[in-house]
Amino acid sequence: MLRLTDLREILRYVPRFRDKVFVISMDGAVVEEENFGNLLLDIAVLRSLRIAVALVHGAGQQIRRLAEQSGQVPSNIDGTGVTDAATLQLALTAANRVTHEVLEGLSANDLRGASSNAVVAHPAGILQGIDQQLTGRVERVDTALLQALLESDVVPVIPPLGCDGEGHTYRLNSDAVAVEVARALRAVKLIYLTTSGGVHRGTELLRQLTIEEAETILKKQRPEVSPATVSKLEQAVRAARGGVPRVHIIDGRVEEGLLAEVFSNEGIGTLVHANEYQAVRRAQRKDIRKIYALIQAGMENDELLPRTRGEIEGQVDDFYVFEVDRNPVACVAVHLYPDDHKAEMACVCVDSMYENQGIGAKLMQYVETQARSIGVRELFCLSTQAVNYFVQKGGFQLGTPADLPSARRERYERSGRRSQVLVKAL
């Protein structure tokens, strides 16, 4: 059942995406999944909210099946290797079938769709001494044609094929095509729908990655990252560096997964983003309710000093929040003691959904930088349960109450909490 909080979350995102473009790239395997009909229904929801959608699809699974049925051995499946003449014919047949199936599904949801020759390609040529034959590379995207379709309320359906000016067709990689289409249309999101989900570290799903973090994973070639996911991650980095703000890699088999990824802060897959997706800023009055909600569990567990909303309101200028997609997911307070050239770092708290992602460490580093810039010589903090964290992650050392400014020491003694004092010279 839809909760009121879910509806509020959705409504928070809708104005931001209205009249913007999403490019959705579906693997051929996703089209054959039971959830395919639900995905098209989700796209209908996006269109009803005035979000324009362009669809790119793959056909790897269909090429593989056609090859098995005809007893052929394709020279390449995904459009990244050599494409001989026989494999191109397989790709044409498979891609046309998938395109037709997508168009049928759009019609079933009262959406108009059209396949076009918007992708202009040229031969990939000779790479590392090997002639790629009929494998192509995107030369350009006919942006005017795609925009005309979108403005006419038509969903462009783009297969992994491209034509040159002389009427020759080339096999393309759908992941790469999606990047070029997203860049051409200045899409605010590129969403890869796969059957393998997002990027994992062991069993842990990595929910957000900066461009740099994604590149590190690619360089290390982690064994748990499948070849299909590596392709998506490589293209996600290309897209993000090419101006697409957010690239999502999600499991296309999850019911309502597309909407959950778009209209919630957590999502269901991996988001690769430019650095501006995350930011630390000074708290404002509008953040008071969120800050209080963030620290409530910590107060109940006696990890944090109890504070009322009124107290937060009175000290809101001392607070900073860490935002993910404009939503505060962590906070910290900095209380200055200028006469002693000291500052207290207090109320460090990260939403449980975003723990173990280095956000706390980023907040501490931000506080250090800010403190140094105004002449603070020493940071201190008090902790009852996270002493090791501040020592190991923040570089603090064990101190004593005598290290506290006199005004803070009086309140420390009155509280009776007997928190460990930690200090760090700046």
C-alpha positions as CSV (number, residue, x, y, z in Angstrom):
1,M,0.0,0.0,0.0
2,L,1.3,3.5,-0.9
3,R,2.2,5.4,2.2
4,L,1.8,9.2,2.5
5,T,5.5,9.5,3.0
6,D,6.1,7.7,-0.3
7,L,3.8,10.1,-2.1
8,R,5.6,13.1,-0.5
9,E,8.9,11.7,-1.7
10,I,7.6,11.3,-5.3
11,L,6.1,14.8,-5.3
12,R,9.5,16.2,-4.2
13,Y,11.1,14.9,-7.4
14,V,8.3,15.6,-9.9
15,P,8.9,19.4,-10.4
16,R,12.6,18.8,-10.9
17,F,12.1,16.4,-13.7
18,R,9.1,17.9,-15.5
19,D,9.8,18.8,-19.1
20,K,13.2,17.1,-18.9
21,V,14.4,14.1,-20.9
22,F,15.3,10.6,-19.6
23,V,17.1,8.1,-21.8
24,I,16.2,4.5,-20.8
25,S,18.4,1.7,-22.2
26,M,17.0,-1.9,-22.0
27,D,19.1,-5.0,-22.5
28,G,17.5,-7.4,-24.9
29,A,17.2,-9.9,-22.1
30,V,15.0,-7.4,-20.1
31,V,12.5,-7.2,-23.0
32,E,11.9,-11.0,-22.5
33,E,11.4,-10.8,-18.8
34,E,8.0,-11.0,-17.1
35,N,8.4,-7.4,-15.8
36,F,8.7,-5.9,-19.2
37,G,5.1,-4.9,-19.3
38,N,5.4,-3.2,-15.9
39,L,8.4,-1.2,-17.2
40,L,6.3,0.1,-20.1
41,L,3.6,1.0,-17.6
42,D,6.2,2.9,-15.5
43,I,7.3,4.7,-18.7
44,A,3.6,5.7,-19.2
45,V,3.7,7.1,-15.6
46,L,6.8,9.2,-16.5
47,R,5.1,10.5,-19.6
48,S,2.0,11.4,-17.6
49,L,4.3,13.6,-15.4
50,R,5.6,15.4,-18.5
51,I,8.9,13.6,-18.5
52,A,10.1,12.9,-22.0
53,V,11.5,9.4,-22.6
54,A,13.7,8.0,-25.3
55,L,14.2,4.2,-25.4
56,V,17.3,2.5,-26.5
57,H,17.3,-1.3,-26.6
58,G,19.8,-4.1,-27.1
59,A,19.3,-7.4,-28.8
60,G,22.2,-9.7,-27.6
61,Q,20.0,-12.4,-26.2
62,Q,17.9,-12.5,-29.3
63,I,20.9,-12.7,-31.6
64,R,22.3,-15.6,-29.5
65,R,19.0,-17.5,-29.8
66,L,18.6,-16.9,-33.5
67,A,22.2,-18.1,-34.0
68,E,21.4,-21.3,-32.1
69,Q,18.2,-21.9,-34.1
70,S,20.0,-21.5,-37.4
71,G,23.2,-23.3,-36.4
72,Q,25.3,-20.2,-36.9
73,V,28.3,-19.0,-34.9
74,P,28.0,-15.2,-34.5
75,S,31.3,-13.4,-34.7
76,N,30.2,-11.1,-31.9
77,I,27.1,-10.7,-29.7
78,D,27.1,-7.2,-28.1
79,G,28.4,-5.0,-30.9
80,T,31.9,-4.4,-29.3
81,G,33.8,-6.9,-31.5
82,V,34.0,-8.0,-35.1
83,T,30.7,-8.2,-36.9
84,D,30.8,-10.3,-40.1
85,A,28.0,-10.2,-42.7
86,A,26.1,-13.2,-41.3
87,T,26.2,-11.7,-37.8
88,L,24.9,-8.4,-39.1
89,Q,21.9,-10.2,-40.7
90,L,21.2,-11.9,-37.3
91,A,21.5,-8.5,-35.6
92,L,19.1,-6.9,-38.1
93,T,16.5,-9.6,-37.6
94,A,16.8,-9.7,-33.9
95,A,16.8,-5.9,-33.4
96,N,13.8,-5.5,-35.7
97,R,11.9,-8.0,-33.6
98,V,12.7,-6.3,-30.4
99,T,11.8,-2.9,-31.8
100,H,8.4,-4.2,-32.9
101,E,7.8,-5.8,-29.5
102,V,8.7,-2.5,-27.7
103,L,6.4,-0.6,-30.1
104,E,3.6,-3.1,-29.4
105,G,4.1,-2.6,-25.7
106,L,3.9,1.1,-25.9
107,S,0.7,0.9,-27.9
108,A,-0.8,-1.3,-25.2
109,N,-0.1,1.5,-22.7
110,D,-1.6,4.2,-24.9
111,L,1.8,5.6,-25.8
112,R,2.9,6.5,-29.3
113,G,6.3,5.2,-30.4
114,A,8.4,5.4,-33.5
115,S,11.7,3.8,-34.7
116,S,13.9,6.1,-36.7
117,N,17.2,6.4,-38.5
118,A,18.4,9.0,-36.0
119,V,21.8,7.3,-35.3
120,V,24.3,8.0,-38.0
121,A,27.3,5.6,-37.9
122,H,30.5,4.9,-39.7
123,P,32.7,1.8,-39.7
124,A,34.7,1.2,-36.5
125,G,37.6,0.4,-38.8
126,I,40.8,-1.4,-37.8
127,L,41.4,-1.7,-34.1
128,Q,44.6,-3.1,-32.8
129,G,45.3,-4.6,-36.2
130,I,41.9,-6.3,-36.5
131,D,39.3,-5.2,-39.1
132,Q,36.0,-4.8,-37.3
133,Q,34.2,-5.3,-40.6
134,L,30.5,-4.3,-40.1
135,T,30.8,-3.1,-36.5
136,G,30.2,0.6,-36.4
137,R,30.7,3.6,-34.2
138,V,28.3,6.4,-33.6
139,E,29.2,9.4,-35.8
140,R,26.4,11.7,-34.7
141,V,22.8,11.6,-33.5
142,D,20.1,13.4,-35.4
143,T,19.0,15.5,-32.4
144,A,16.4,17.5,-34.4
145,L,14.6,14.4,-35.4
146,L,14.5,12.9,-31.9
147,Q,13.4,16.3,-30.4
148,A,10.6,16.6,-33.0
149,L,9.4,13.1,-31.9
150,L,9.5,14.0,-28.2
151,E,7.7,17.3,-28.8
152,S,5.0,15.4,-30.6
153,D,4.5,13.2,-27.6
154,V,6.2,10.2,-29.4
155,V,8.6,7.9,-27.7
156,P,11.7,7.3,-29.9
157,V,12.7,3.6,-30.0
158,I,16.3,3.3,-31.0
159,P,17.8,-0.1,-31.9
160,P,21.6,-1.0,-31.7
161,L,22.1,-0.2,-35.4
162,G,23.3,2.8,-37.3
163,C,23.3,3.8,-41.0
164,D,25.8,5.9,-42.9
165,G,25.1,8.4,-45.6
166,E,25.4,5.8,-48.3
167,G,22.7,3.4,-46.9
168,H,25.1,1.0,-45.2
169,T,24.0,-0.5,-41.8
170,Y,26.4,-1.2,-39.0
171,R,26.0,-3.1,-35.7
172,L,26.4,-0.9,-32.6
173,N,26.7,-1.5,-28.9
174,S,23.5,-0.4,-27.3
175,D,25.2,0.8,-24.1
176,A,27.3,3.2,-26.2
177,V,24.4,4.3,-28.3
178,A,22.5,5.2,-25.1
179,V,25.3,7.5,-24.1
180,E,25.4,9.4,-27.4
181,V,21.6,9.7,-27.4
182,A,21.6,11.0,-23.8
183,R,24.3,13.6,-24.6
184,A,22.6,14.7,-27.7
185,L,19.2,15.2,-26.0
186,R,20.9,16.7,-22.9
187,A,19.1,14.1,-20.8
188,V,19.1,14.6,-17.0
189,K,19.1,10.8,-16.5
190,L,20.5,7.8,-18.4
191,I,19.0,4.6,-16.9
192,Y,20.4,1.2,-17.8
193,L,18.0,-1.7,-17.2
194,T,19.8,-5.0,-16.9
195,T,19.3,-8.5,-15.6
196,S,22.3,-8.2,-13.3
197,G,21.4,-5.1,-11.3
198,G,23.9,-2.6,-10.1
199,V,27.5,-2.7,-9.1
200,H,28.4,-4.8,-6.1
201,R,31.4,-5.1,-3.7
202,G,31.0,-8.7,-2.6
203,T,27.4,-8.9,-1.6
204,E,27.1,-5.2,-0.9
205,L,25.3,-3.1,-3.5
206,L,27.1,0.1,-4.1
207,R,24.3,2.7,-4.3
208,Q,26.3,5.8,-5.3
209,L,29.6,6.2,-7.1
210,T,31.4,9.3,-8.1
211,I,33.1,9.3,-11.5
212,E,36.4,8.8,-9.8
213,E,35.1,5.9,-7.6
214,A,33.7,4.2,-10.7
215,E,37.0,4.6,-12.5
216,T,38.8,3.0,-9.6
217,I,36.5,0.0,-9.7
218,L,37.1,-0.4,-13.5
219,K,40.9,-0.2,-13.0
220,K,40.9,-2.9,-10.4
221,Q,38.6,-5.1,-12.5
222,R,36.9,-6.6,-9.4
223,P,36.0,-10.2,-10.0
224,E,32.5,-9.7,-8.7
225,V,31.7,-7.2,-11.4
226,S,30.3,-9.1,-14.4
227,P,31.4,-8.2,-17.9
228,A,27.9,-6.8,-18.7
229,T,28.1,-4.6,-15.6
230,V,31.6,-3.5,-16.6
231,S,30.3,-2.3,-19.9
232,K,27.5,-0.3,-18.2
233,L,30.0,1.2,-15.8
234,E,32.4,2.2,-18.5
235,Q,29.6,3.9,-20.4
236,A,28.3,5.5,-17.3
237,V,31.6,7.2,-16.7
238,R,31.6,8.4,-20.3
239,A,28.1,9.7,-20.0
240,A,28.8,11.5,-16.7
241,R,32.0,13.0,-18.1
242,G,30.1,14.0,-21.2
243,G,27.5,16.1,-19.3
244,V,24.8,13.6,-18.2
245,P,24.3,14.4,-14.5
246,R,23.1,11.0,-13.3
247,V,23.5,7.5,-14.7
248,H,21.6,4.6,-13.1
249,I,22.3,0.9,-13.4
250,I,19.4,-1.1,-12.1
251,D,17.7,-4.5,-12.3
252,G,15.0,-4.4,-14.9
253,R,13.3,-7.4,-13.5
254,V,12.2,-5.7,-10.2
255,E,8.6,-4.7,-10.2
256,E,8.2,-0.9,-9.8
257,G,12.0,-0.7,-9.7
258,L,12.2,2.0,-12.4
259,L,9.9,4.3,-10.4
260,A,11.7,3.5,-7.1
261,E,15.0,4.4,-8.7
262,V,13.7,7.7,-10.1
263,F,11.5,8.9,-7.3
264,S,13.3,7.9,-4.1
265,N,16.6,8.9,-2.5
266,E,17.8,5.3,-2.0
267,G,16.8,3.7,-5.3
268,I,17.4,0.0,-6.1
269,G,20.6,0.1,-8.1
270,T,23.8,2.0,-8.5
271,L,24.0,5.7,-9.4
272,V,27.1,7.1,-11.0
273,H,27.1,10.9,-10.7
274,A,29.1,14.0,-11.1
275,N,30.5,15.4,-7.9
276,E,27.8,18.1,-7.5
277,Y,25.3,15.3,-6.8
278,Q,26.6,15.4,-3.2
279,A,27.3,18.5,-1.2
280,V,27.9,19.8,2.3
281,R,26.2,23.1,3.1
282,R,25.2,25.1,6.1
283,A,21.9,24.1,7.6
284,Q,18.8,26.3,7.1
285,R,15.6,26.6,9.1
286,K,13.9,24.3,6.6
287,D,16.3,21.6,7.7
288,I,15.4,21.6,11.4
289,R,12.8,18.8,11.1
290,K,15.1,16.6,9.0
291,I,18.0,17.1,11.4
292,Y,15.8,16.2,14.4
293,A,14.7,13.1,12.6
294,L,18.3,12.1,11.7
295,I,19.5,12.3,15.3
296,Q,16.5,10.8,17.0
297,A,17.7,7.2,16.9
298,G,21.1,8.3,18.2
299,M,19.5,10.1,21.1
300,E,17.3,7.1,22.0
301,N,20.4,4.9,22.0
302,D,22.3,7.4,24.2
303,E,24.9,7.9,21.4
304,L,24.0,11.6,21.1
305,L,23.3,14.3,23.6
306,P,19.5,14.8,23.9
307,R,18.3,17.8,22.0
308,T,14.9,19.2,21.4
309,R,13.7,20.7,18.1
310,G,13.7,24.1,19.9
311,E,17.4,23.6,20.8
312,I,18.3,22.7,17.2
313,E,16.4,25.7,16.0
314,G,18.3,27.9,18.4
315,Q,21.7,26.5,17.2
316,V,20.8,25.9,13.5
317,D,23.6,28.3,12.4
318,D,26.1,25.8,13.9
319,F,24.8,22.9,11.9
320,Y,25.9,21.6,8.5
321,V,24.1,19.0,6.4
322,F,25.4,16.5,3.8
323,E,23.0,16.3,0.9
324,V,22.4,13.5,-1.6
325,D,20.3,14.6,-4.5
326,R,19.3,17.7,-2.5
327,N,18.1,15.6,0.4
328,P,19.9,15.9,3.8
329,V,21.2,12.4,4.8
330,A,23.7,13.4,7.5
331,C,24.5,16.3,9.8
332,V,27.2,17.7,12.1
333,A,27.3,20.7,14.4
334,V,30.3,23.0,15.0
335,H,30.3,25.0,18.3
336,L,33.0,27.7,18.4
337,Y,35.0,28.8,21.5
338,P,36.9,31.7,20.0
339,D,38.6,32.8,23.2
340,D,40.3,29.4,23.5
341,H,40.8,29.0,19.7
342,K,38.9,25.7,19.9
343,A,35.8,24.3,18.3
344,E,33.6,21.3,19.3
345,M,32.5,18.9,16.5
346,A,29.1,17.6,17.8
347,C,26.1,15.7,16.6
348,V,27.8,13.7,13.8
349,C,25.0,11.6,12.5
350,V,24.4,9.7,9.2
351,D,21.1,8.2,8.0
352,S,21.2,4.4,8.4
353,M,20.5,4.0,4.7
354,Y,23.8,5.8,3.9
355,E,26.1,4.3,6.5
356,N,29.5,2.8,5.5
357,Q,29.8,5.1,2.5
358,G,32.4,7.5,3.9
359,I,29.9,10.3,4.5
360,G,30.9,10.7,8.2
361,A,34.5,11.0,7.2
362,K,33.7,13.6,4.5
363,L,31.8,15.7,7.1
364,M,34.7,15.5,9.5
365,Q,37.1,16.6,6.8
366,Y,34.8,19.5,5.9
367,V,34.6,20.6,9.5
368,E,38.4,20.5,9.8
369,T,38.8,22.7,6.6
370,Q,36.2,25.2,7.8
371,A,37.7,25.3,11.3
372,R,41.3,26.0,10.0
373,S,40.0,28.7,7.7
374,I,38.8,30.8,10.7
375,G,41.8,30.2,12.9
376,V,40.7,27.3,15.1
377,R,43.7,25.5,16.6
378,E,42.1,22.5,18.1
379,L,39.0,20.4,17.5
380,F,37.4,18.4,20.2
381,C,34.5,16.0,20.4
382,L,32.7,13.9,23.0
383,S,31.6,10.4,22.5
384,T,30.1,7.5,24.5
385,Q,30.0,4.8,21.8
386,A,32.0,5.9,18.7
387,V,35.4,6.5,20.2
388,N,37.2,4.1,17.8
389,Y,35.5,5.7,14.8
390,F,36.7,9.2,15.7
391,V,40.2,7.9,16.4
392,Q,40.5,5.7,13.3
393,K,38.5,7.8,10.8
394,G,39.0,11.3,12.1
395,G,42.5,11.2,13.5
396,F,41.5,12.2,17.0
397,Q,43.4,11.3,20.1
398,L,42.1,10.5,23.6
399,G,41.9,13.6,25.8
400,T,40.6,14.5,29.3
401,P,38.0,16.9,30.5
402,A,40.8,19.3,31.3
403,D,41.2,19.8,27.5
404,L,37.7,21.3,27.3
405,P,37.1,25.1,27.3
406,S,35.9,26.1,30.8
407,A,32.4,26.9,29.7
408,R,32.1,23.5,28.0
409,R,33.7,21.7,30.9
410,E,31.1,22.9,33.3
411,R,28.3,21.5,31.1
412,Y,30.2,18.3,30.7
413,E,30.4,17.8,34.4
414,R,26.7,18.7,34.9
415,S,25.6,16.2,32.3
416,G,26.9,13.1,34.1
417,R,27.3,11.3,30.8
418,R,31.1,10.8,31.4
419,S,31.7,10.9,27.6
420,Q,35.2,10.3,26.4
421,V,36.9,13.5,25.3
422,L,38.8,13.4,22.0
423,V,41.0,16.1,20.6
424,K,42.8,16.9,17.4
425,A,45.3,19.7,16.9
426,L,44.9,21.7,13.7
